[in-house]
Amino acid sequence: MPERADAIVVLGCRVLPSGRLTTAASRRAAKAAEAYLAGVAPHIVTSGGRRWGAQIEAEALRRALVRAGVPEQAVTTELWSLTTHENAVFSAEILRRRGARRVLVVTCVWHVERAIRNFRKVGVDAWPLPSEGVRAGALRRVYRRGHELVCTWLDQRALRRAHALVRAMPRPASRVSGAPSAEENAR
């Protein structure tokens, strides 16, 4: 893991309808705040558009980071993603606009490998910053492994679809569609 990064991305996680973070989400926010306050990166992106009642993951994480001492202006929320693959796609665009190249991704230990793979596939130099958790029992570990296998397959399908969509996009015209040409402006 690099000692310095351009940004930290915290992946969304279930939030209680009251707005309180679950234990896993709290650990993610705490890990990101700790790294930020230690000077590891100057900016944090909270990623996750899933709603839990009236609460949105990225907004709940942002509030927790601010309560932990991270300045509000140091946090950007990504509110569109509903999957890990979408976390990577939408966060990558925010990171590119900010000029962030090297990024630390905060998520649970059991999820970090797939998350990093998704971020790297969309061109982000991503490194893991896993939040520690309580050791899960055997049944929970089997469930998580199965979940990750199925989601890896879904991520790969989504990536193929995204590449197909990009290839199918019409080439940009020499001028902006709907804008008057130089001839039209001369009239």
VOBABA-22628 format. One record per residue (C-alpha): x, y, z; residue number from 1. Coordinates in steps of 0.25 Angstrom, whole numbers, plus 5000, padded with zeros to 4 digits. Layout:
! VOBABA-22628
<gudo><xx>X</xx><yy>Y</yy><zz>Z</zz><n>NUM</n></gudo>
...
//
This chain:
! VOBABA-22628
<gudo><xx>5000</xx><yy>5000</yy><zz>5000</zz><n>1</n></gudo>
<gudo><xx>5005</xx><yy>5014</yy><zz>4997</zz><n>2</n></gudo>
<gudo><xx>5008</xx><yy>5023</yy><zz>5008</zz><n>3</n></gudo>
<gudo><xx>5002</xx><yy>5035</yy><zz>5000</zz><n>4</n></gudo>
<gudo><xx>4990</xx><yy>5035</yy><zz>4991</zz><n>5</n></gudo>
<gudo><xx>4983</xx><yy>5046</yy><zz>4983</zz><n>6</n></gudo>
<gudo><xx>4969</xx><yy>5041</yy><zz>4989</zz><n>7</n></gudo>
<gudo><xx>4962</xx><yy>5031</yy><zz>4997</zz><n>8</n></gudo>
<gudo><xx>4949</xx><yy>5025</yy><zz>4992</zz><n>9</n></gudo>
<gudo><xx>4940</xx><yy>5019</yy><zz>5003</zz><n>10</n></gudo>
<gudo><xx>4930</xx><yy>5009</yy><zz>4997</zz><n>11</n></gudo>
<gudo><xx>4916</xx><yy>5009</yy><zz>5001</zz><n>12</n></gudo>
<gudo><xx>4909</xx><yy>4999</yy><zz>5011</zz><n>13</n></gudo>
<gudo><xx>4896</xx><yy>4997</yy><zz>5017</zz><n>14</n></gudo>
<gudo><xx>4891</xx><yy>5009</yy><zz>5026</zz><n>15</n></gudo>
<gudo><xx>4880</xx><yy>5008</yy><zz>5036</zz><n>16</n></gudo>
<gudo><xx>4867</xx><yy>5015</yy><zz>5032</zz><n>17</n></gudo>
<gudo><xx>4870</xx><yy>5024</yy><zz>5044</zz><n>18</n></gudo>
<gudo><xx>4882</xx><yy>5029</yy><zz>5037</zz><n>19</n></gudo>
<gudo><xx>4891</xx><yy>5022</yy><zz>5047</zz><n>20</n></gudo>
<gudo><xx>4902</xx><yy>5014</yy><zz>5040</zz><n>21</n></gudo>
<gudo><xx>4903</xx><yy>4999</yy><zz>5042</zz><n>22</n></gudo>
<gudo><xx>4915</xx><yy>4993</yy><zz>5048</zz><n>23</n></gudo>
<gudo><xx>4922</xx><yy>4990</yy><zz>5035</zz><n>24</n></gudo>
<gudo><xx>4919</xx><yy>5004</yy><zz>5030</zz><n>25</n></gudo>
<gudo><xx>4924</xx><yy>5011</yy><zz>5043</zz><n>26</n></gudo>
<gudo><xx>4937</xx><yy>5003</yy><zz>5041</zz><n>27</n></gudo>
<gudo><xx>4939</xx><yy>5008</yy><zz>5027</zz><n>28</n></gudo>
<gudo><xx>4936</xx><yy>5022</yy><zz>5031</zz><n>29</n></gudo>
<gudo><xx>4946</xx><yy>5021</yy><zz>5043</zz><n>30</n></gudo>
<gudo><xx>4957</xx><yy>5015</yy><zz>5034</zz><n>31</n></gudo>
<gudo><xx>4956</xx><yy>5026</yy><zz>5023</zz><n>32</n></gudo>
<gudo><xx>4955</xx><yy>5037</yy><zz>5034</zz><n>33</n></gudo>
<gudo><xx>4968</xx><yy>5031</yy><zz>5041</zz><n>34</n></gudo>
<gudo><xx>4975</xx><yy>5031</yy><zz>5028</zz><n>35</n></gudo>
<gudo><xx>4971</xx><yy>5045</yy><zz>5024</zz><n>36</n></gudo>
<gudo><xx>4974</xx><yy>5051</yy><zz>5038</zz><n>37</n></gudo>
<gudo><xx>4988</xx><yy>5044</yy><zz>5037</zz><n>38</n></gudo>
<gudo><xx>4991</xx><yy>5052</yy><zz>5024</zz><n>39</n></gudo>
<gudo><xx>4990</xx><yy>5040</yy><zz>5015</zz><n>40</n></gudo>
<gudo><xx>4981</xx><yy>5047</yy><zz>5004</zz><n>41</n></gudo>
<gudo><xx>4976</xx><yy>5061</yy><zz>5003</zz><n>42</n></gudo>
<gudo><xx>4962</xx><yy>5056</yy><zz>4998</zz><n>43</n></gudo>
<gudo><xx>4951</xx><yy>5046</yy><zz>5001</zz><n>44</n></gudo>
<gudo><xx>4940</xx><yy>5041</yy><zz>4991</zz><n>45</n></gudo>
<gudo><xx>4928</xx><yy>5034</yy><zz>4998</zz><n>46</n></gudo>
<gudo><xx>4922</xx><yy>5025</yy><zz>4987</zz><n>47</n></gudo>
<gudo><xx>4908</xx><yy>5019</yy><zz>4988</zz><n>48</n></gudo>
<gudo><xx>4895</xx><yy>5023</yy><zz>4983</zz><n>49</n></gudo>
<gudo><xx>4887</xx><yy>5012</yy><zz>4989</zz><n>50</n></gudo>
<gudo><xx>4875</xx><yy>5017</yy><zz>4998</zz><n>51</n></gudo>
<gudo><xx>4872</xx><yy>5010</yy><zz>5011</zz><n>52</n></gudo>
<gudo><xx>4859</xx><yy>5017</yy><zz>5014</zz><n>53</n></gudo>
<gudo><xx>4861</xx><yy>5031</yy><zz>5013</zz><n>54</n></gudo>
<gudo><xx>4876</xx><yy>5030</yy><zz>5015</zz><n>55</n></gudo>
<gudo><xx>4886</xx><yy>5029</yy><zz>5004</zz><n>56</n></gudo>
<gudo><xx>4899</xx><yy>5022</yy><zz>5006</zz><n>57</n></gudo>
<gudo><xx>4909</xx><yy>5032</yy><zz>5001</zz><n>58</n></gudo>
<gudo><xx>4902</xx><yy>5043</yy><zz>5009</zz><n>59</n></gudo>
<gudo><xx>4902</xx><yy>5036</yy><zz>5022</zz><n>60</n></gudo>
<gudo><xx>4917</xx><yy>5032</yy><zz>5021</zz><n>61</n></gudo>
<gudo><xx>4920</xx><yy>5047</yy><zz>5018</zz><n>62</n></gudo>
<gudo><xx>4913</xx><yy>5051</yy><zz>5031</zz><n>63</n></gudo>
<gudo><xx>4921</xx><yy>5041</yy><zz>5039</zz><n>64</n></gudo>
<gudo><xx>4934</xx><yy>5046</yy><zz>5033</zz><n>65</n></gudo>
<gudo><xx>4930</xx><yy>5060</yy><zz>5036</zz><n>66</n></gudo>
<gudo><xx>4927</xx><yy>5056</yy><zz>5050</zz><n>67</n></gudo>
<gudo><xx>4940</xx><yy>5049</yy><zz>5051</zz><n>68</n></gudo>
<gudo><xx>4948</xx><yy>5062</yy><zz>5048</zz><n>69</n></gudo>
<gudo><xx>4949</xx><yy>5062</yy><zz>5033</zz><n>70</n></gudo>
<gudo><xx>4946</xx><yy>5076</yy><zz>5027</zz><n>71</n></gudo>
<gudo><xx>4933</xx><yy>5076</yy><zz>5019</zz><n>72</n></gudo>
<gudo><xx>4940</xx><yy>5082</yy><zz>5006</zz><n>73</n></gudo>
<gudo><xx>4950</xx><yy>5070</yy><zz>5006</zz><n>74</n></gudo>
<gudo><xx>4938</xx><yy>5060</yy><zz>5003</zz><n>75</n></gudo>
<gudo><xx>4931</xx><yy>5058</yy><zz>4990</zz><n>76</n></gudo>
<gudo><xx>4919</xx><yy>5049</yy><zz>4989</zz><n>77</n></gudo>
<gudo><xx>4917</xx><yy>5039</yy><zz>4978</zz><n>78</n></gudo>
<gudo><xx>4902</xx><yy>5037</yy><zz>4978</zz><n>79</n></gudo>
<gudo><xx>4899</xx><yy>5028</yy><zz>4965</zz><n>80</n></gudo>
<gudo><xx>4905</xx><yy>5015</yy><zz>4968</zz><n>81</n></gudo>
<gudo><xx>4897</xx><yy>5003</yy><zz>4972</zz><n>82</n></gudo>
<gudo><xx>4908</xx><yy>4992</yy><zz>4971</zz><n>83</n></gudo>
<gudo><xx>4923</xx><yy>4991</yy><zz>4973</zz><n>84</n></gudo>
<gudo><xx>4925</xx><yy>4991</yy><zz>4958</zz><n>85</n></gudo>
<gudo><xx>4917</xx><yy>5004</yy><zz>4958</zz><n>86</n></gudo>
<gudo><xx>4925</xx><yy>5010</yy><zz>4970</zz><n>87</n></gudo>
<gudo><xx>4937</xx><yy>5008</yy><zz>4961</zz><n>88</n></gudo>
<gudo><xx>4932</xx><yy>5014</yy><zz>4948</zz><n>89</n></gudo>
<gudo><xx>4925</xx><yy>5026</yy><zz>4955</zz><n>90</n></gudo>
<gudo><xx>4936</xx><yy>5029</yy><zz>4965</zz><n>91</n></gudo>
<gudo><xx>4947</xx><yy>5028</yy><zz>4954</zz><n>92</n></gudo>
<gudo><xx>4940</xx><yy>5040</yy><zz>4947</zz><n>93</n></gudo>
<gudo><xx>4940</xx><yy>5048</yy><zz>4959</zz><n>94</n></gudo>
<gudo><xx>4955</xx><yy>5044</yy><zz>4962</zz><n>95</n></gudo>
<gudo><xx>4959</xx><yy>5048</yy><zz>4947</zz><n>96</n></gudo>
<gudo><xx>4953</xx><yy>5062</yy><zz>4949</zz><n>97</n></gudo>
<gudo><xx>4960</xx><yy>5064</yy><zz>4962</zz><n>98</n></gudo>
<gudo><xx>4973</xx><yy>5059</yy><zz>4955</zz><n>99</n></gudo>
<gudo><xx>4974</xx><yy>5048</yy><zz>4965</zz><n>100</n></gudo>
<gudo><xx>4983</xx><yy>5036</yy><zz>4960</zz><n>101</n></gudo>
<gudo><xx>4987</xx><yy>5028</yy><zz>4972</zz><n>102</n></gudo>
<gudo><xx>4975</xx><yy>5024</yy><zz>4981</zz><n>103</n></gudo>
<gudo><xx>4972</xx><yy>5016</yy><zz>4993</zz><n>104</n></gudo>
<gudo><xx>4959</xx><yy>5008</yy><zz>4993</zz><n>105</n></gudo>
<gudo><xx>4953</xx><yy>5006</yy><zz>5007</zz><n>106</n></gudo>
<gudo><xx>4943</xx><yy>4994</yy><zz>5008</zz><n>107</n></gudo>
<gudo><xx>4942</xx><yy>4981</yy><zz>5017</zz><n>108</n></gudo>
<gudo><xx>4954</xx><yy>4971</yy><zz>5016</zz><n>109</n></gudo>
<gudo><xx>4945</xx><yy>4960</yy><zz>5009</zz><n>110</n></gudo>
<gudo><xx>4941</xx><yy>4970</yy><zz>4998</zz><n>111</n></gudo>
<gudo><xx>4954</xx><yy>4978</yy><zz>4996</zz><n>112</n></gudo>
<gudo><xx>4960</xx><yy>4968</yy><zz>4985</zz><n>113</n></gudo>
<gudo><xx>4948</xx><yy>4970</yy><zz>4976</zz><n>114</n></gudo>
<gudo><xx>4947</xx><yy>4985</yy><zz>4978</zz><n>115</n></gudo>
<gudo><xx>4961</xx><yy>4987</yy><zz>4975</zz><n>116</n></gudo>
<gudo><xx>4960</xx><yy>4978</yy><zz>4962</zz><n>117</n></gudo>
<gudo><xx>4948</xx><yy>4987</yy><zz>4958</zz><n>118</n></gudo>
<gudo><xx>4955</xx><yy>5000</yy><zz>4960</zz><n>119</n></gudo>
<gudo><xx>4967</xx><yy>4995</yy><zz>4953</zz><n>120</n></gudo>
<gudo><xx>4959</xx><yy>4990</yy><zz>4941</zz><n>121</n></gudo>
<gudo><xx>4953</xx><yy>5005</yy><zz>4939</zz><n>122</n></gudo>
<gudo><xx>4967</xx><yy>5011</yy><zz>4939</zz><n>123</n></gudo>
<gudo><xx>4969</xx><yy>5015</yy><zz>4954</zz><n>124</n></gudo>
<gudo><xx>4982</xx><yy>5012</yy><zz>4961</zz><n>125</n></gudo>
<gudo><xx>4975</xx><yy>5006</yy><zz>4973</zz><n>126</n></gudo>
<gudo><xx>4981</xx><yy>5000</yy><zz>4986</zz><n>127</n></gudo>
<gudo><xx>4973</xx><yy>4994</yy><zz>4997</zz><n>128</n></gudo>
<gudo><xx>4971</xx><yy>5000</yy><zz>5010</zz><n>129</n></gudo>
<gudo><xx>4962</xx><yy>4989</yy><zz>5017</zz><n>130</n></gudo>
<gudo><xx>4954</xx><yy>4992</yy><zz>5029</zz><n>131</n></gudo>
<gudo><xx>4956</xx><yy>4982</yy><zz>5040</zz><n>132</n></gudo>
<gudo><xx>4944</xx><yy>4974</yy><zz>5044</zz><n>133</n></gudo>
<gudo><xx>4941</xx><yy>4963</yy><zz>5054</zz><n>134</n></gudo>
<gudo><xx>4945</xx><yy>4949</yy><zz>5049</zz><n>135</n></gudo>
<gudo><xx>4932</xx><yy>4943</yy><zz>5043</zz><n>136</n></gudo>
<gudo><xx>4927</xx><yy>4929</yy><zz>5046</zz><n>137</n></gudo>
<gudo><xx>4928</xx><yy>4918</yy><zz>5036</zz><n>138</n></gudo>
<gudo><xx>4914</xx><yy>4919</yy><zz>5030</zz><n>139</n></gudo>
<gudo><xx>4916</xx><yy>4934</yy><zz>5028</zz><n>140</n></gudo>
<gudo><xx>4930</xx><yy>4932</yy><zz>5021</zz><n>141</n></gudo>
<gudo><xx>4923</xx><yy>4922</yy><zz>5012</zz><n>142</n></gudo>
<gudo><xx>4912</xx><yy>4932</yy><zz>5009</zz><n>143</n></gudo>
<gudo><xx>4922</xx><yy>4944</yy><zz>5006</zz><n>144</n></gudo>
<gudo><xx>4931</xx><yy>4935</yy><zz>4997</zz><n>145</n></gudo>
<gudo><xx>4918</xx><yy>4931</yy><zz>4989</zz><n>146</n></gudo>
<gudo><xx>4914</xx><yy>4945</yy><zz>4988</zz><n>147</n></gudo>
<gudo><xx>4927</xx><yy>4950</yy><zz>4983</zz><n>148</n></gudo>
<gudo><xx>4927</xx><yy>4939</yy><zz>4973</zz><n>149</n></gudo>
<gudo><xx>4914</xx><yy>4943</yy><zz>4967</zz><n>150</n></gudo>
<gudo><xx>4917</xx><yy>4957</yy><zz>4968</zz><n>151</n></gudo>
<gudo><xx>4930</xx><yy>4955</yy><zz>4961</zz><n>152</n></gudo>
<gudo><xx>4922</xx><yy>4949</yy><zz>4949</zz><n>153</n></gudo>
<gudo><xx>4912</xx><yy>4960</yy><zz>4949</zz><n>154</n></gudo>
<gudo><xx>4924</xx><yy>4970</yy><zz>4949</zz><n>155</n></gudo>
<gudo><xx>4930</xx><yy>4964</yy><zz>4937</zz><n>156</n></gudo>
<gudo><xx>4917</xx><yy>4964</yy><zz>4929</zz><n>157</n></gudo>
<gudo><xx>4915</xx><yy>4979</yy><zz>4933</zz><n>158</n></gudo>
<gudo><xx>4929</xx><yy>4982</yy><zz>4928</zz><n>159</n></gudo>
<gudo><xx>4926</xx><yy>4975</yy><zz>4915</zz><n>160</n></gudo>
<gudo><xx>4913</xx><yy>4982</yy><zz>4913</zz><n>161</n></gudo>
<gudo><xx>4920</xx><yy>4995</yy><zz>4916</zz><n>162</n></gudo>
<gudo><xx>4931</xx><yy>4992</yy><zz>4906</zz><n>163</n></gudo>
<gudo><xx>4920</xx><yy>4988</yy><zz>4895</zz><n>164</n></gudo>
<gudo><xx>4913</xx><yy>5001</yy><zz>4898</zz><n>165</n></gudo>
<gudo><xx>4926</xx><yy>5010</yy><zz>4896</zz><n>166</n></gudo>
<gudo><xx>4929</xx><yy>5003</yy><zz>4883</zz><n>167</n></gudo>
<gudo><xx>4914</xx><yy>5005</yy><zz>4878</zz><n>168</n></gudo>
<gudo><xx>4914</xx><yy>5020</yy><zz>4881</zz><n>169</n></gudo>
<gudo><xx>4914</xx><yy>5028</yy><zz>4869</zz><n>170</n></gudo>
<gudo><xx>4927</xx><yy>5036</yy><zz>4866</zz><n>171</n></gudo>
<gudo><xx>4926</xx><yy>5050</yy><zz>4870</zz><n>172</n></gudo>
<gudo><xx>4923</xx><yy>5060</yy><zz>4858</zz><n>173</n></gudo>
<gudo><xx>4932</xx><yy>5071</yy><zz>4855</zz><n>174</n></gudo>
<gudo><xx>4923</xx><yy>5081</yy><zz>4862</zz><n>175</n></gudo>
<gudo><xx>4914</xx><yy>5080</yy><zz>4874</zz><n>176</n></gudo>
<gudo><xx>4901</xx><yy>5075</yy><zz>4870</zz><n>177</n></gudo>
<gudo><xx>4890</xx><yy>5086</yy><zz>4869</zz><n>178</n></gudo>
<gudo><xx>4901</xx><yy>5097</yy><zz>4869</zz><n>179</n></gudo>
<gudo><xx>4900</xx><yy>5106</yy><zz>4856</zz><n>180</n></gudo>
<gudo><xx>4911</xx><yy>5104</yy><zz>4846</zz><n>181</n></gudo>
<gudo><xx>4921</xx><yy>5115</yy><zz>4842</zz><n>182</n></gudo>
<gudo><xx>4912</xx><yy>5116</yy><zz>4829</zz><n>183</n></gudo>
<gudo><xx>4899</xx><yy>5118</yy><zz>4837</zz><n>184</n></gudo>
<gudo><xx>4906</xx><yy>5128</yy><zz>4847</zz><n>185</n></gudo>
<gudo><xx>4910</xx><yy>5136</yy><zz>4834</zz><n>186</n></gudo>
<gudo><xx>4896</xx><yy>5138</yy><zz>4829</zz><n>187</n></gudo>
//
